[in-house]
């Protein structure tokens, strides 16, 4: 299986131009929700599958926007943030955890009243976060800054919503993208300041391995494929899709992908990876036209839909919107 993934992806990449001419693309645009009055970039999504809600961070608007998951209709706007960036929904408590770069904090939102009810203040550089599926600890990037030699991952217990520890001394000033294995034992992180993928042992809270990126910089999205012992990374300079073997830390393959990428999803049933960026989405099979700076996305396998946020940073006439694609 491990070798077949490498061969399969390489062949599809070589055939991309020919495949684009086919009528049946892997993604079909089915709904667009205009976002008049919004400017700048959207960041990441949050998902409440049972409650039929999709959450989206509107950075410059300083809100988290709430959509009907099936129709795409915008149903609410949650206010009170400095710069919402990353989030995770907690179905057991009907609450939303949001990283807030503007206030250097992590906010807890009551999703019944749509109000911020608790705040944990952290150091500068608050951005990415990831939830441990077992103990419900939320690991948040903080304590860095533009010139800091190291940064930390602050650990928040989402049950008590209190700071309970940190993973200190991570190389570079920041990271972009994290993922935790299903056993809750290992955390993988893009160390953007040193162009490496870091591996953190969550039992000890220590960085135990660093894997250098091959001639690539500014890594962003990250997805873990545990059964095949693979981790997928998307970088921006240049725009590359890089596959690592998690047993050896060695690169399996590296392919071109969409630029200004921000999110990536793994469609397990179709053996596809979706990478969203500006103008196109790289589907490893092929590239599908989207829109300017449509870099933020989330794949919902239960609905067979890919949700893409079209941003407008750097383009005065940009029309911001939510796009919903049906996976075929």
N, C-alpha and C positions, 0 to 999 in steps of 0.2 A: 504493500500500500504506500509506503513512504517513497519508493522510487517512482511509482506510477503517477503520483501527484506532480512530481517534477517534470516528467515527460509530457503529461497531459497539458500542463500550463504552458510549456515552451511551444508546443505545437499550436495551441490556440493563439498565442501571441503572434506567431509567424503568419497565421492565417487571418488576422484581424481585419485587414483591408478587404479581403474577399468576403468575409462573413458579413461585413457592414452592408453589403449590397442586398442581402436577403430581406424579404418582407417582414418576417417575424423576428423582431428584436426581443431581447430578453426582458426589457422593461417597457411597459406601455403607460403613457401619461393618461390618467383617468379623471383627475380633479385638480383644479388650481384655485387657491384661496388668496385673492389680492390682499396686500397689507398696506393700504394707503396711510400716509402720515408717518411711516417708519423709515428710518435712514440707517446707514452704517451696516455693521455685521450682525447676523444672528450667530449664536454659538451652539451649544449642544441641546439635545432632546432628553426628555424623561418620559416614561411610559407607565400608564395605569391601564393594563389590558382589561381587567375585570370591570373597571369603572368606565371604560370606553373613552379615555382621555389621553391626549398627547400634550406634553408641556414643552415649551421652546423658550430658550433664553434670548431675550432681545437686549443686547448689550447697551447700546446707546440710548435706547428708550427706557432703560432701567426697570424693566418689567419681565415677568415670566408670563408668556401667553399660553392660554389653554384652548385646545381644539377638541372637537368631536372626532374621535379616532376614525370613524367610518365615513362620515360625510365631509370632513375637513373644515367644517364651520368653526369660526372663532367664537368661543362662548364666554370667555372671561379674561381679564388682565389683572395679574397679581402685582401690586406695587410695593415700594419701600426698599428696593435694592439700590446699591451703588453701581454695580456692574455684574449682573448675573452671568455665570459662565457654564458651569457643569452642574448636573443634578442627578439625583436618584430617588425614585418613588418607593416608599415603604408601605406595602399593601396591608400589613398587619395592623398599622396604626392610622392609615389614611393620611400620611404626612409626606412632605417632600423636603429632602435635604438639598440645599443649593449653595454652591461656592460663590462668594461675592467678592470679586477682586477690588471693587471700588471701596468697600468698607473693610477690606482685609479680614473677612469673617466667613463663617459658615452659618447659614440661616436655616431655621426649621419652620416650615409652612404647614399650617392646618389646612388641609385640602377640602374640608367641609365649609369653613368660613372664608377660605382663600386669604388668610392673614399670616404674617410672620409672628410666631409666638415665642421663639427662643433664638438666642444668638450666642455663638462662641467666637470670641475675638482671637485672631491669630496674628502672626507677623506679616510683613509685606510679601508680595508674590503669591498670594492665594490664587489658585487656578484649578488644576485638574484634581479629580478625586475618583476613588473606586471603592465599592462596597465589598467587604468579605462576606461571602454567602453563608458562612457557618455561624460566626459569632456576631455578625451585623456591625462590625467595626468599619468606620469610614476613614480611609486614608487620604489625606489632603496635602497637596503640595503647598509649602509655605516657607517662610524664613530665608528666602533667596533675595533676588533683586538683580538689576542689570549687570552689576560687577562683582557679585558675591562669589567666592571660590567654591562654596558648598551650599546646599539647601537641605531641608528636612521634609519628612512626611509626618504631619500631625495626625494623631489617631483619636477619633471621636467615637465614643460608644453611642450608637444611635438610639439605644433603649433609654438611657438616662440623659442623653444629649450633653455629655460632659467630655472634656479633654482628658484622656487617660494615659497618654504616652506619646512617644515619637520615634521615628527612625531617623537618626541624625547622620550628618556627614556624607550625604549623597553628593557625588562630584558635580560641579557646575552650578550655575545659578538657578536652573529650572529644569522641569521635565515636561514632556508633552505625551500624554497617553500612558495608561496603566491597565493591567489586567491581573486578576488573581485566579489561580487554578481552583477546580471544584472542591478539592480537599481543604482549601483555605490555608495551605502551607507555603506556597510560593507566590510572590508578587513580581511581575515583570514590568519594567519601567523604561521609557525612552529618556536617556540622559542627554538632553539636547546640547548642553554646554560642552560635553566631551565627545559627542557623536558615538555614543555607545548604548547598548541595551544592557540594563542592570537587572540582576536577579537578587531578590531579597528573601531571606529565610524569615518567615513571619513568626516562628517559634522563638527565635533568638533576636529578631529585629535587626539583623546584620546584613549588609551587602555581601553576598558570597561569590558573585561572578560578574564580570563585565565582558560583553562581546562587542568588538568594534564594528561599526558600519563600514561596508566596503566602498570607499570613495563617494560617500553620500553624507548630506548634512540636513539638519532641521527635520528630524523624524517627528511625525505627528501620530497618525492613527496606528492602532495595534490590536490584533485579534489573535486569540490562542486556539489552536486545534489540538486538543489533548490526545485523542485517539491516534493521530498520525505523528505525534511528537513534533509539531511544527508551530512556529509563531510567525505571523505575518506583520510586516512593518511597511508603512508608506512614508517616504521622505519628500521634501520639497526642493532641495538644491543638490543635485537635479531631482526631478520628479521620478522616483523609482519605487517599485514594489519589490520588497526583499523578503525572502523566506529563510528562516533559521531553523536548524535542527535543535530542539530543546535538550536533547541528550548530550550533544557534543558542543553546542554553541557555535557551530560552523554554518556558513551560508550555503544553502541548497541551490538557490537560484535568485537572480535579480533581473527585473523586467521594467520597461518604461510604463508609467501610469500618468493619470491626470495631474496637472499642476494645482497649486494652492489647495491641496487635499487637507481634509480635517477629520473625516470620519470613515470608518470601514466596518462592514458587516459580513459575517460568514453565513451563507445560506447552505446549511448542512445537507438538506434533502436533495438539492440540485448540484452540490459540490461547486458552488460559485462563491466568489468574493466580490463585493461591491465596494469600490473606493470612490467617494464623491469629492469633487473639486470645482474649479471654475470652468464653465462652459460644457463640460462633459462629465459623465460618471464612467470610470473604468470598471467594466465587468469582466472578470477573467473567465471570459470569453471575448469580449469586444468592448468598444466604447460607444456610449449612447448619448446623444445631445441632451443637455439640460438647460442651464442658464448661467449668467455671469455670477461668479463667486457662490455657486450652489455647493458649498463645501461641507455643510452640516447635514447629517442624515441619521436615520435610524431604520433598521429593518425589523418588521414585525412578522415572524414566520407564521403565526397563527392566522393572520389575515392575508398572507402572501402579498404584502405591500411594503414598498420602500418609500419613506417620507423624506423629502428634501426641502431644506430652507434656502430660498434664493435671497442672498444678501445684496447690499448696495455700496459697500465701502469703496471709495475712490471713483465712483461713477455717478455724476450729478443727476442724470436722467434715469437712474436705475429704478425698476419697478419691483419692490420687494413682495414676496409671496411664498406660500406653502404649496409645494407640488406633491401629489400622491401618484405613485407608479404601481401598476399591477405587475407582479412577477409572472413571467410565462415560461 
